[in-house]
């Protein structure tokens, strides 16, 4: 939650910068910083999902559950491939 609040603050700061007509490169640097922070949040959420939901499905011994979670995970990777450590 702290990371998300930080990202929210960064986005609010970017909005103020645009409203104040701040130098474009400064705004872009802040956008890059917010994107990186949001990527870190995504990485943490993905890691938690793998450690809990995916691990449970893999350990369940039920092939249908395992396949469903693996398909879901592959879909997540294809949509959010930008998420990195």
PyMOL Python script that loads the backbone (N, CA, C, O; Angstrom):
from pymol import cmd

cmd.read_pdbstr("""\
ATOM      1  N   UNK A   1       0.821  -1.186   0.000  1.00  0.00           N
ATOM      2  CA  UNK A   1       0.000   0.000   0.000  1.00  0.00           C
ATOM      3  C   UNK A   1       0.871   1.259   0.000  1.00  0.00           C
ATOM      4  O   UNK A   1       0.537   2.258  -0.637  1.00  0.00           O
ATOM      5  N   UNK A   2       1.975   1.197   0.713  1.00  0.00           N
ATOM      6  CA  UNK A   2       2.857   2.367   0.759  1.00  0.00           C
ATOM      7  C   UNK A   2       3.385   2.698  -0.639  1.00  0.00           C
ATOM      8  O   UNK A   2       3.474   3.867  -1.015  1.00  0.00           O
ATOM      9  N   UNK A   3       3.730   1.674  -1.394  1.00  0.00           N
ATOM     10  CA  UNK A   3       4.223   1.913  -2.766  1.00  0.00           C
ATOM     11  C   UNK A   3       3.133   2.532  -3.635  1.00  0.00           C
ATOM     12  O   UNK A   3       3.406   3.444  -4.416  1.00  0.00           O
ATOM     13  N   UNK A   4       1.914   2.047  -3.505  1.00  0.00           N
ATOM     14  CA  UNK A   4       0.817   2.599  -4.297  1.00  0.00           C
ATOM     15  C   UNK A   4       0.535   4.052  -3.919  1.00  0.00           C
ATOM     16  O   UNK A   4       0.247   4.877  -4.786  1.00  0.00           O
ATOM     17  N   UNK A   5       0.619   4.361  -2.632  1.00  0.00           N
ATOM     18  CA  UNK A   5       0.427   5.743  -2.199  1.00  0.00           C
ATOM     19  C   UNK A   5       1.529   6.637  -2.760  1.00  0.00           C
ATOM     20  O   UNK A   5       1.282   7.783  -3.137  1.00  0.00           O
ATOM     21  N   UNK A   6       2.742   6.100  -2.809  1.00  0.00           N
ATOM     22  CA  UNK A   6       3.865   6.857  -3.366  1.00  0.00           C
ATOM     23  C   UNK A   6       3.631   7.129  -4.856  1.00  0.00           C
ATOM     24  O   UNK A   6       3.869   8.238  -5.334  1.00  0.00           O
ATOM     25  N   UNK A   7       3.169   6.117  -5.577  1.00  0.00           N
ATOM     26  CA  UNK A   7       2.878   6.281  -7.006  1.00  0.00           C
ATOM     27  C   UNK A   7       1.775   7.316  -7.188  1.00  0.00           C
ATOM     28  O   UNK A   7       1.856   8.167  -8.074  1.00  0.00           O
ATOM     29  N   UNK A   8       0.759   7.244  -6.361  1.00  0.00           N
ATOM     30  CA  UNK A   8      -0.338   8.213  -6.434  1.00  0.00           C
ATOM     31  C   UNK A   8       0.189   9.635  -6.224  1.00  0.00           C
ATOM     32  O   UNK A   8      -0.216  10.564  -6.923  1.00  0.00           O
ATOM     33  N   UNK A   9       1.076   9.791  -5.274  1.00  0.00           N
ATOM     34  CA  UNK A   9       1.688  11.098  -5.032  1.00  0.00           C
ATOM     35  C   UNK A   9       2.522  11.555  -6.216  1.00  0.00           C
ATOM     36  O   UNK A   9       2.522  12.734  -6.569  1.00  0.00           O
ATOM     37  N   UNK A  10       3.232  10.616  -6.829  1.00  0.00           N
ATOM     38  CA  UNK A  10       4.026  10.963  -8.009  1.00  0.00           C
ATOM     39  C   UNK A  10       3.132  11.424  -9.154  1.00  0.00           C
ATOM     40  O   UNK A  10       3.442  12.403  -9.833  1.00  0.00           O
ATOM     41  N   UNK A  11       2.030  10.726  -9.368  1.00  0.00           N
ATOM     42  CA  UNK A  11       1.117  11.086 -10.452  1.00  0.00           C
ATOM     43  C   UNK A  11       0.485  12.453 -10.176  1.00  0.00           C
ATOM     44  O   UNK A  11       0.327  13.257 -11.095  1.00  0.00           O
ATOM     45  N   UNK A  12       0.128  12.717  -8.935  1.00  0.00           N
ATOM     46  CA  UNK A  12      -0.400  14.044  -8.585  1.00  0.00           C
ATOM     47  C   UNK A  12       0.636  15.126  -8.838  1.00  0.00           C
ATOM     48  O   UNK A  12       0.312  16.217  -9.309  1.00  0.00           O
ATOM     49  N   UNK A  13       1.882  14.814  -8.523  1.00  0.00           N
ATOM     50  CA  UNK A  13       2.964  15.761  -8.772  1.00  0.00           C
ATOM     51  C   UNK A  13       3.144  16.026 -10.260  1.00  0.00           C
ATOM     52  O   UNK A  13       3.396  17.161 -10.667  1.00  0.00           O
ATOM     53  N   UNK A  14       3.016  14.986 -11.069  1.00  0.00           N
ATOM     54  CA  UNK A  14       3.120  15.147 -12.523  1.00  0.00           C
ATOM     55  C   UNK A  14       1.985  16.029 -13.023  1.00  0.00           C
ATOM     56  O   UNK A  14       2.193  16.898 -13.869  1.00  0.00           O
ATOM     57  N   UNK A  15       0.796  15.805 -12.503  1.00  0.00           N
ATOM     58  CA  UNK A  15      -0.350  16.621 -12.905  1.00  0.00           C
ATOM     59  C   UNK A  15      -0.088  18.099 -12.583  1.00  0.00           C
ATOM     60  O   UNK A  15      -0.366  18.970 -13.407  1.00  0.00           O
ATOM     61  N   UNK A  16       0.438  18.380 -11.402  1.00  0.00           N
ATOM     62  CA  UNK A  16       0.759  19.764 -11.032  1.00  0.00           C
ATOM     63  C   UNK A  16       1.812  20.345 -11.965  1.00  0.00           C
ATOM     64  O   UNK A  16       1.728  21.501 -12.380  1.00  0.00           O
ATOM     65  N   UNK A  17       2.804  19.524 -12.287  1.00  0.00           N
ATOM     66  CA  UNK A  17       3.862  19.999 -13.178  1.00  0.00           C
ATOM     67  C   UNK A  17       3.293  20.398 -14.542  1.00  0.00           C
ATOM     68  O   UNK A  17       3.677  21.421 -15.107  1.00  0.00           O
ATOM     69  N   UNK A  18       2.380  19.583 -15.059  1.00  0.00           N
ATOM     70  CA  UNK A  18       1.770  19.889 -16.357  1.00  0.00           C
ATOM     71  C   UNK A  18       0.926  21.157 -16.244  1.00  0.00           C
ATOM     72  O   UNK A  18       0.979  22.027 -17.113  1.00  0.00           O
ATOM     73  N   UNK A  19       0.148  21.251 -15.167  1.00  0.00           N
ATOM     74  CA  UNK A  19      -0.683  22.442 -14.954  1.00  0.00           C
ATOM     75  C   UNK A  19       0.165  23.706 -14.849  1.00  0.00           C
ATOM     76  O   UNK A  19      -0.254  24.779 -15.283  1.00  0.00           O
ATOM     77  N   UNK A  20       1.345  23.578 -14.279  1.00  0.00           N
ATOM     78  CA  UNK A  20       2.254  24.722 -14.114  1.00  0.00           C
ATOM     79  C   UNK A  20       3.131  24.942 -15.335  1.00  0.00           C
ATOM     80  O   UNK A  20       3.991  25.822 -15.341  1.00  0.00           O
ATOM     81  N   UNK A  21       2.910  24.136 -16.373  1.00  0.00           N
ATOM     82  CA  UNK A  21       3.668  24.250 -17.620  1.00  0.00           C
ATOM     83  C   UNK A  21       5.172  24.133 -17.383  1.00  0.00           C
ATOM     84  O   UNK A  21       5.970  24.908 -17.910  1.00  0.00           O
ATOM     85  N   UNK A  22       5.530  23.140 -16.574  1.00  0.00           N
ATOM     86  CA  UNK A  22       6.945  22.897 -16.262  1.00  0.00           C
ATOM     87  C   UNK A  22       7.668  22.347 -17.486  1.00  0.00           C
ATOM     88  O   UNK A  22       7.039  21.901 -18.445  1.00  0.00           O
ATOM     89  N   UNK A  23       8.956  22.385 -17.442  1.00  0.00           N
ATOM     90  CA  UNK A  23       9.817  21.948 -18.541  1.00  0.00           C
ATOM     91  C   UNK A  23       9.514  20.493 -18.891  1.00  0.00           C
ATOM     92  O   UNK A  23       9.475  19.631 -18.013  1.00  0.00           O
ATOM     93  N   UNK A  24       9.300  20.226 -20.181  1.00  0.00           N
ATOM     94  CA  UNK A  24       8.862  18.905 -20.660  1.00  0.00           C
ATOM     95  C   UNK A  24       9.777  17.775 -20.204  1.00  0.00           C
ATOM     96  O   UNK A  24       9.295  16.717 -19.800  1.00  0.00           O
ATOM     97  N   UNK A  25      11.071  17.981 -20.262  1.00  0.00           N
ATOM     98  CA  UNK A  25      12.007  16.914 -19.883  1.00  0.00           C
ATOM     99  C   UNK A  25      11.858  16.583 -18.401  1.00  0.00           C
ATOM    100  O   UNK A  25      11.946  15.416 -18.018  1.00  0.00           O
ATOM    101  N   UNK A  26      11.633  17.593 -17.568  1.00  0.00           N
ATOM    102  CA  UNK A  26      11.415  17.327 -16.142  1.00  0.00           C
ATOM    103  C   UNK A  26      10.155  16.502 -15.933  1.00  0.00           C
ATOM    104  O   UNK A  26      10.138  15.593 -15.102  1.00  0.00           O
ATOM    105  N   UNK A  27       9.099  16.812 -16.682  1.00  0.00           N
ATOM    106  CA  UNK A  27       7.856  16.046 -16.583  1.00  0.00           C
ATOM    107  C   UNK A  27       8.099  14.610 -17.032  1.00  0.00           C
ATOM    108  O   UNK A  27       7.661  13.667 -16.372  1.00  0.00           O
ATOM    109  N   UNK A  28       8.792  14.445 -18.147  1.00  0.00           N
ATOM    110  CA  UNK A  28       9.067  13.100 -18.656  1.00  0.00           C
ATOM    111  C   UNK A  28       9.890  12.275 -17.678  1.00  0.00           C
ATOM    112  O   UNK A  28       9.660  11.073 -17.538  1.00  0.00           O
ATOM    113  N   UNK A  29      10.825  12.891 -17.012  1.00  0.00           N
ATOM    114  CA  UNK A  29      11.623  12.165 -16.012  1.00  0.00           C
ATOM    115  C   UNK A  29      10.743  11.694 -14.860  1.00  0.00           C
ATOM    116  O   UNK A  29      10.927  10.593 -14.343  1.00  0.00           O
ATOM    117  N   UNK A  30       9.795  12.522 -14.463  1.00  0.00           N
ATOM    118  CA  UNK A  30       8.878  12.127 -13.386  1.00  0.00           C
ATOM    119  C   UNK A  30       7.929  11.021 -13.843  1.00  0.00           C
ATOM    120  O   UNK A  30       7.591  10.128 -13.066  1.00  0.00           O
ATOM    121  N   UNK A  31       7.500  11.082 -15.106  1.00  0.00           N
ATOM    122  CA  UNK A  31       6.662  10.014 -15.660  1.00  0.00           C
ATOM    123  C   UNK A  31       7.436   8.694 -15.639  1.00  0.00           C
ATOM    124  O   UNK A  31       6.888   7.657 -15.265  1.00  0.00           O
ATOM    125  N   UNK A  32       8.690   8.735 -16.034  1.00  0.00           N
ATOM    126  CA  UNK A  32       9.518   7.521 -16.030  1.00  0.00           C
ATOM    127  C   UNK A  32       9.668   6.977 -14.614  1.00  0.00           C
ATOM    128  O   UNK A  32       9.634   5.764 -14.410  1.00  0.00           O
ATOM    129  N   UNK A  33       9.831   7.857 -13.647  1.00  0.00           N
ATOM    130  CA  UNK A  33       9.969   7.422 -12.260  1.00  0.00           C
ATOM    131  C   UNK A  33       8.674   6.770 -11.764  1.00  0.00           C
ATOM    132  O   UNK A  33       8.718   5.756 -11.068  1.00  0.00           O
ATOM    133  N   UNK A  34       7.534   7.346 -12.119  1.00  0.00           N
ATOM    134  CA  UNK A  34       6.242   6.781 -11.714  1.00  0.00           C
ATOM    135  C   UNK A  34       6.015   5.425 -12.382  1.00  0.00           C
ATOM    136  O   UNK A  34       5.519   4.492 -11.749  1.00  0.00           O
ATOM    137  N   UNK A  35       6.377   5.319 -13.656  1.00  0.00           N
ATOM    138  CA  UNK A  35       6.242   4.032 -14.356  1.00  0.00           C
ATOM    139  C   UNK A  35       7.103   2.967 -13.689  1.00  0.00           C
ATOM    140  O   UNK A  35       6.662   1.831 -13.515  1.00  0.00           O
ATOM    141  N   UNK A  36       8.312   3.323 -13.320  1.00  0.00           N
ATOM    142  CA  UNK A  36       9.207   2.356 -12.665  1.00  0.00           C
ATOM    143  C   UNK A  36       8.637   1.926 -11.319  1.00  0.00           C
ATOM    144  O   UNK A  36       8.698   0.750 -10.960  1.00  0.00           O
ATOM    145  N   UNK A  37       8.087   2.877 -10.578  1.00  0.00           N
ATOM    146  CA  UNK A  37       7.494   2.540  -9.280  1.00  0.00           C
ATOM    147  C   UNK A  37       6.284   1.626  -9.457  1.00  0.00           C
ATOM    148  O   UNK A  37       6.098   0.687  -8.682  1.00  0.00           O
ATOM    149  N   UNK A  38       5.471   1.890 -10.458  1.00  0.00           N
ATOM    150  CA  UNK A  38       4.308   1.050 -10.717  1.00  0.00           C
ATOM    151  C   UNK A  38       4.736  -0.340 -11.197  1.00  0.00           C
ATOM    152  O   UNK A  38       4.097  -1.336 -10.860  1.00  0.00           O
ATOM    153  N   UNK A  39       5.805  -0.408 -11.973  1.00  0.00           N
ATOM    154  CA  UNK A  39       6.350  -1.708 -12.376  1.00  0.00           C
ATOM    155  C   UNK A  39       6.777  -2.518 -11.158  1.00  0.00           C
ATOM    156  O   UNK A  39       6.562  -3.730 -11.110  1.00  0.00           O
ATOM    157  N   UNK A  40       7.381  -1.855 -10.173  1.00  0.00           N
ATOM    158  CA  UNK A  40       7.793  -2.558  -8.954  1.00  0.00           C
ATOM    159  C   UNK A  40       6.566  -3.095  -8.205  1.00  0.00           C
ATOM    160  O   UNK A  40       6.605  -4.201  -7.665  1.00  0.00           O
ATOM    161  N   UNK A  41       5.486  -2.318  -8.172  1.00  0.00           N
ATOM    162  CA  UNK A  41       4.253  -2.793  -7.540  1.00  0.00           C
ATOM    163  C   UNK A  41       3.756  -4.030  -8.283  1.00  0.00           C
ATOM    164  O   UNK A  41       3.389  -5.025  -7.660  1.00  0.00           O
ATOM    165  N   UNK A  42       3.745  -3.969  -9.611  1.00  0.00           N
ATOM    166  CA  UNK A  42       3.309  -5.108 -10.404  1.00  0.00           C
ATOM    167  C   UNK A  42       4.144  -6.342 -10.135  1.00  0.00           C
ATOM    168  O   UNK A  42       3.618  -7.451 -10.051  1.00  0.00           O
ATOM    169  N   UNK A  43       5.439  -6.149 -10.000  1.00  0.00           N
ATOM    170  CA  UNK A  43       6.342  -7.275  -9.712  1.00  0.00           C
ATOM    171  C   UNK A  43       5.999  -7.905  -8.367  1.00  0.00           C
ATOM    172  O   UNK A  43       5.982  -9.130  -8.241  1.00  0.00           O
ATOM    173  N   UNK A  44       5.731  -7.087  -7.378  1.00  0.00           N
ATOM    174  CA  UNK A  44       5.380  -7.618  -6.059  1.00  0.00           C
ATOM    175  C   UNK A  44       4.055  -8.369  -6.091  1.00  0.00           C
ATOM    176  O   UNK A  44       3.930  -9.431  -5.481  1.00  0.00           O
ATOM    177  N   UNK A  45       3.068  -7.829  -6.796  1.00  0.00           N
ATOM    178  CA  UNK A  45       1.769  -8.490  -6.896  1.00  0.00           C
ATOM    179  C   UNK A  45       1.910  -9.811  -7.641  1.00  0.00           C
ATOM    180  O   UNK A  45       1.343 -10.824  -7.230  1.00  0.00           O
ATOM    181  N   UNK A  46       2.655  -9.802  -8.721  1.00  0.00           N
ATOM    182  CA  UNK A  46       2.873 -11.023  -9.486  1.00  0.00           C
ATOM    183  C   UNK A  46       3.587 -12.073  -8.635  1.00  0.00           C
ATOM    184  O   UNK A  46       3.205 -13.243  -8.646  1.00  0.00           O
ATOM    185  N   UNK A  47       4.603 -11.667  -7.912  1.00  0.00           N
ATOM    186  CA  UNK A  47       5.315 -12.600  -7.042  1.00  0.00           C
ATOM    187  C   UNK A  47       4.404 -13.207  -5.990  1.00  0.00           C
ATOM    188  O   UNK A  47       4.469 -14.405  -5.715  1.00  0.00           O
ATOM    189  N   UNK A  48       3.565 -12.385  -5.410  1.00  0.00           N
ATOM    190  CA  UNK A  48       2.612 -12.876  -4.412  1.00  0.00           C
ATOM    191  C   UNK A  48       1.628 -13.866  -5.034  1.00  0.00           C
ATOM    192  O   UNK A  48       1.300 -14.891  -4.438  1.00  0.00           O
ATOM    193  N   UNK A  49       1.169 -13.545  -6.229  1.00  0.00           N
ATOM    194  CA  UNK A  49       0.235 -14.437  -6.929  1.00  0.00           C
ATOM    195  C   UNK A  49       0.884 -15.797  -7.195  1.00  0.00           C
ATOM    196  O   UNK A  49       0.253 -16.839  -7.017  1.00  0.00           O
ATOM    197  N   UNK A  50       2.137 -15.777  -7.617  1.00  0.00           N
ATOM    198  CA  UNK A  50       2.840 -17.041  -7.902  1.00  0.00           C
ATOM    199  C   UNK A  50       3.037 -17.840  -6.615  1.00  0.00           C
ATOM    200  O   UNK A  50       2.843 -19.056  -6.601  1.00  0.00           O
ATOM    201  N   UNK A  51       3.421 -17.159  -5.539  1.00  0.00           N
ATOM    202  CA  UNK A  51       3.675 -17.854  -4.280  1.00  0.00           C
ATOM    203  C   UNK A  51       2.404 -18.418  -3.640  1.00  0.00           C
ATOM    204  O   UNK A  51       2.465 -19.392  -2.889  1.00  0.00           O
ATOM    205  N   UNK A  52       1.271 -17.816  -3.933  1.00  0.00           N
ATOM    206  CA  UNK A  52       0.030 -18.274  -3.300  1.00  0.00           C
ATOM    207  C   UNK A  52      -0.840 -19.045  -4.286  1.00  0.00           C
ATOM    208  O   UNK A  52      -0.880 -20.274  -4.249  1.00  0.00           O
ATOM    209  N   UNK A  53      -1.519 -18.346  -5.146  1.00  0.00           N
ATOM    210  CA  UNK A  53      -2.520 -18.959  -6.038  1.00  0.00           C
ATOM    211  C   UNK A  53      -1.909 -20.002  -6.972  1.00  0.00           C
ATOM    212  O   UNK A  53      -2.433 -21.109  -7.099  1.00  0.00           O
ATOM    213  N   UNK A  54      -0.819 -19.655  -7.615  1.00  0.00           N
ATOM    214  CA  UNK A  54      -0.220 -20.586  -8.575  1.00  0.00           C
ATOM    215  C   UNK A  54       0.377 -21.783  -7.838  1.00  0.00           C
ATOM    216  O   UNK A  54       0.189 -22.925  -8.257  1.00  0.00           O
ATOM    217  N   UNK A  55       1.083 -21.535  -6.764  1.00  0.00           N
ATOM    218  CA  UNK A  55       1.688 -22.642  -6.010  1.00  0.00           C
ATOM    219  C   UNK A  55       0.617 -23.597  -5.493  1.00  0.00           C
ATOM    220  O   UNK A  55       0.795 -24.814  -5.547  1.00  0.00           O
ATOM    221  N   UNK A  56      -0.491 -23.059  -4.993  1.00  0.00           N
ATOM    222  CA  UNK A  56      -1.576 -23.899  -4.488  1.00  0.00           C
ATOM    223  C   UNK A  56      -2.139 -24.778  -5.601  1.00  0.00           C
ATOM    224  O   UNK A  56      -2.385 -25.968  -5.404  1.00  0.00           O
ATOM    225  N   UNK A  57      -2.341 -24.176  -6.773  1.00  0.00           N
ATOM    226  CA  UNK A  57      -2.877 -24.946  -7.905  1.00  0.00           C
ATOM    227  C   UNK A  57      -1.906 -26.039  -8.338  1.00  0.00           C
ATOM    228  O   UNK A  57      -2.323 -27.156  -8.647  1.00  0.00           O
ATOM    229  N   UNK A  58      -0.616 -25.721  -8.360  1.00  0.00           N
ATOM    230  CA  UNK A  58       0.373 -26.707  -8.780  1.00  0.00           C
ATOM    231  C   UNK A  58       0.486 -27.853  -7.777  1.00  0.00           C
ATOM    232  O   UNK A  58       0.726 -28.999  -8.158  1.00  0.00           O
ATOM    233  N   UNK A  59       0.314 -27.540  -6.511  1.00  0.00           N
ATOM    234  CA  UNK A  59       0.417 -28.560  -5.461  1.00  0.00           C
ATOM    235  C   UNK A  59      -0.875 -29.342  -5.276  1.00  0.00           C
ATOM    236  O   UNK A  59      -0.886 -30.352  -4.572  1.00  0.00           O
ATOM    237  N   UNK A  60      -1.941 -28.903  -5.881  1.00  0.00           N
ATOM    238  CA  UNK A  60      -3.256 -29.502  -5.652  1.00  0.00           C
ATOM    239  C   UNK A  60      -3.362 -30.937  -6.171  1.00  0.00           C
ATOM    240  O   UNK A  60      -4.162 -31.726  -5.669  1.00  0.00           O
ATOM    241  N   UNK A  61      -2.552 -31.267  -7.173  1.00  0.00           N
ATOM    242  CA  UNK A  61      -2.661 -32.598  -7.758  1.00  0.00           C
ATOM    243  C   UNK A  61      -3.802 -32.722  -8.748  1.00  0.00           C
ATOM    244  O   UNK A  61      -4.049 -33.800  -9.286  1.00  0.00           O
ATOM    245  N   UNK A  62      -4.503 -31.610  -8.991  1.00  0.00           N
ATOM    246  CA  UNK A  62      -5.617 -31.640  -9.944  1.00  0.00           C
ATOM    247  C   UNK A  62      -5.153 -31.026 -11.265  1.00  0.00           C
ATOM    248  O   UNK A  62      -4.933 -29.817 -11.343  1.00  0.00           O
ATOM    249  N   UNK A  63      -5.006 -31.846 -12.294  1.00  0.00           N
ATOM    250  CA  UNK A  63      -4.504 -31.356 -13.585  1.00  0.00           C
ATOM    251  C   UNK A  63      -5.292 -30.169 -14.142  1.00  0.00           C
ATOM    252  O   UNK A  63      -4.702 -29.253 -14.714  1.00  0.00           O
ATOM    253  N   UNK A  64      -6.598 -30.176 -13.983  1.00  0.00           N
ATOM    254  CA  UNK A  64      -7.416 -29.080 -14.503  1.00  0.00           C
ATOM    255  C   UNK A  64      -7.063 -27.758 -13.812  1.00  0.00           C
ATOM    256  O   UNK A  64      -6.947 -26.724 -14.470  1.00  0.00           O
ATOM    257  N   UNK A  65      -6.893 -27.793 -12.487  1.00  0.00           N
ATOM    258  CA  UNK A  65      -6.527 -26.587 -11.742  1.00  0.00           C
ATOM    259  C   UNK A  65      -5.142 -26.081 -12.153  1.00  0.00           C
ATOM    260  O   UNK A  65      -4.923 -24.882 -12.326  1.00  0.00           O
ATOM    261  N   UNK A  66      -4.217 -27.027 -12.304  1.00  0.00           N
ATOM    262  CA  UNK A  66      -2.859 -26.644 -12.712  1.00  0.00           C
ATOM    263  C   UNK A  66      -2.873 -25.997 -14.085  1.00  0.00           C
ATOM    264  O   UNK A  66      -2.256 -24.952 -14.289  1.00  0.00           O
ATOM    265  N   UNK A  67      -3.577 -26.615 -15.027  1.00  0.00           N
ATOM    266  CA  UNK A  67      -3.627 -26.060 -16.380  1.00  0.00           C
ATOM    267  C   UNK A  67      -4.277 -24.689 -16.387  1.00  0.00           C
ATOM    268  O   UNK A  67      -3.808 -23.777 -17.068  1.00  0.00           O
ATOM    269  N   UNK A  68      -5.355 -24.540 -15.630  1.00  0.00           N
ATOM    270  CA  UNK A  68      -6.042 -23.247 -15.576  1.00  0.00           C
ATOM    271  C   UNK A  68      -5.097 -22.154 -15.050  1.00  0.00           C
ATOM    272  O   UNK A  68      -5.035 -21.067 -15.624  1.00  0.00           O
ATOM    273  N   UNK A  69      -4.374 -22.431 -13.982  1.00  0.00           N
ATOM    274  CA  UNK A  69      -3.454 -21.431 -13.412  1.00  0.00           C
ATOM    275  C   UNK A  69      -2.286 -21.161 -14.344  1.00  0.00           C
ATOM    276  O   UNK A  69      -1.855 -20.016 -14.479  1.00  0.00           O
ATOM    277  N   UNK A  70      -1.776 -22.179 -14.978  1.00  0.00           N
ATOM    278  CA  UNK A  70      -0.661 -21.974 -15.909  1.00  0.00           C
ATOM    279  C   UNK A  70      -1.110 -21.132 -17.096  1.00  0.00           C
ATOM    280  O   UNK A  70      -0.391 -20.230 -17.525  1.00  0.00           O
ATOM    281  N   UNK A  71      -2.305 -21.424 -17.635  1.00  0.00           N
ATOM    282  CA  UNK A  71      -2.831 -20.621 -18.738  1.00  0.00           C
ATOM    283  C   UNK A  71      -3.027 -19.169 -18.306  1.00  0.00           C
ATOM    284  O   UNK A  71      -2.707 -18.235 -19.041  1.00  0.00           O
ATOM    285  N   UNK A  72      -3.557 -19.006 -17.105  1.00  0.00           N
ATOM    286  CA  UNK A  72      -3.767 -17.660 -16.567  1.00  0.00           C
ATOM    287  C   UNK A  72      -2.435 -16.923 -16.421  1.00  0.00           C
ATOM    288  O   UNK A  72      -2.322 -15.748 -16.773  1.00  0.00           O
ATOM    289  N   UNK A  73      -1.444 -17.617 -15.904  1.00  0.00           N
ATOM    290  CA  UNK A  73      -0.131 -17.010 -15.707  1.00  0.00           C
ATOM    291  C   UNK A  73       0.507 -16.615 -17.038  1.00  0.00           C
ATOM    292  O   UNK A  73       1.094 -15.539 -17.152  1.00  0.00           O
ATOM    293  N   UNK A  74       0.394 -17.473 -18.029  1.00  0.00           N
ATOM    294  CA  UNK A  74       0.927 -17.145 -19.359  1.00  0.00           C
ATOM    295  C   UNK A  74       0.211 -15.937 -19.948  1.00  0.00           C
ATOM    296  O   UNK A  74       0.832 -15.100 -20.603  1.00  0.00           O
ATOM    297  N   UNK A  75      -1.082 -15.847 -19.716  1.00  0.00           N
ATOM    298  CA  UNK A  75      -1.850 -14.695 -20.185  1.00  0.00           C
ATOM    299  C   UNK A  75      -1.380 -13.417 -19.488  1.00  0.00           C
ATOM    300  O   UNK A  75      -1.237 -12.371 -20.121  1.00  0.00           O
ATOM    301  N   UNK A  76      -1.147 -13.514 -18.208  1.00  0.00           N
ATOM    302  CA  UNK A  76      -0.653 -12.347 -17.455  1.00  0.00           C
ATOM    303  C   UNK A  76       0.705 -11.920 -17.996  1.00  0.00           C
ATOM    304  O   UNK A  76       0.945 -10.730 -18.203  1.00  0.00           O
ATOM    305  N   UNK A  77       1.585 -12.875 -18.223  1.00  0.00           N
ATOM    306  CA  UNK A  77       2.908 -12.534 -18.760  1.00  0.00           C
ATOM    307  C   UNK A  77       2.809 -11.879 -20.130  1.00  0.00           C
ATOM    308  O   UNK A  77       3.563 -10.954 -20.433  1.00  0.00           O
ATOM    309  N   UNK A  78       1.882 -12.353 -20.961  1.00  0.00           N
ATOM    310  CA  UNK A  78       1.765 -11.763 -22.294  1.00  0.00           C
ATOM    311  C   UNK A  78       1.208 -10.347 -22.236  1.00  0.00           C
ATOM    312  O   UNK A  78       1.578  -9.507 -23.056  1.00  0.00           O
ATOM    313  N   UNK A  79       0.328 -10.068 -21.287  1.00  0.00           N
ATOM    314  CA  UNK A  79      -0.269  -8.738 -21.166  1.00  0.00           C
ATOM    315  C   UNK A  79       0.616  -7.765 -20.407  1.00  0.00           C
ATOM    316  O   UNK A  79       0.647  -6.572 -20.709  1.00  0.00           O
ATOM    317  N   UNK A  80       1.323  -8.275 -19.436  1.00  0.00           N
ATOM    318  CA  UNK A  80       2.109  -7.419 -18.562  1.00  0.00           C
ATOM    319  C   UNK A  80       3.578  -7.796 -18.605  1.00  0.00           C
ATOM    320  O   UNK A  80       4.253  -7.814 -17.576  1.00  0.00           O
ATOM    321  N   UNK A  81       4.063  -8.092 -19.782  1.00  0.00           N
ATOM    322  CA  UNK A  81       5.446  -8.515 -19.958  1.00  0.00           C
ATOM    323  C   UNK A  81       6.457  -7.487 -19.510  1.00  0.00           C
ATOM    324  O   UNK A  81       7.631  -7.802 -19.317  1.00  0.00           O
ATOM    325  N   UNK A  82       6.008  -6.266 -19.347  1.00  0.00           N
ATOM    326  CA  UNK A  82       6.920  -5.208 -18.905  1.00  0.00           C
ATOM    327  C   UNK A  82       7.310  -5.336 -17.452  1.00  0.00           C
ATOM    328  O   UNK A  82       8.314  -4.761 -17.033  1.00  0.00           O
ATOM    329  N   UNK A  83       6.542  -6.076 -16.670  1.00  0.00           N
ATOM    330  CA  UNK A  83       6.815  -6.207 -15.225  1.00  0.00           C
ATOM    331  C   UNK A  83       8.160  -6.881 -15.056  1.00  0.00           C
ATOM    332  O   UNK A  83       8.379  -7.979 -15.568  1.00  0.00           O
ATOM    333  N   UNK A  84       9.047  -6.239 -14.353  1.00  0.00           N
ATOM    334  CA  UNK A  84      10.399  -6.775 -14.149  1.00  0.00           C
ATOM    335  C   UNK A  84      10.847  -6.491 -12.712  1.00  0.00           C
ATOM    336  O   UNK A  84      10.299  -5.613 -12.045  1.00  0.00           O
ATOM    337  N   UNK A  85      11.837  -7.234 -12.250  1.00  0.00           N
ATOM    338  CA  UNK A  85      12.298  -7.062 -10.857  1.00  0.00           C
ATOM    339  C   UNK A  85      12.899  -5.697 -10.599  1.00  0.00           C
ATOM    340  O   UNK A  85      13.326  -5.412  -9.480  1.00  0.00           O
TER     341      UNK A  85
END
""", "prot")
cmd.dss("prot")
cmd.show_as("cartoon", "prot")
cmd.util.cbc("prot")
cmd.orient("prot")
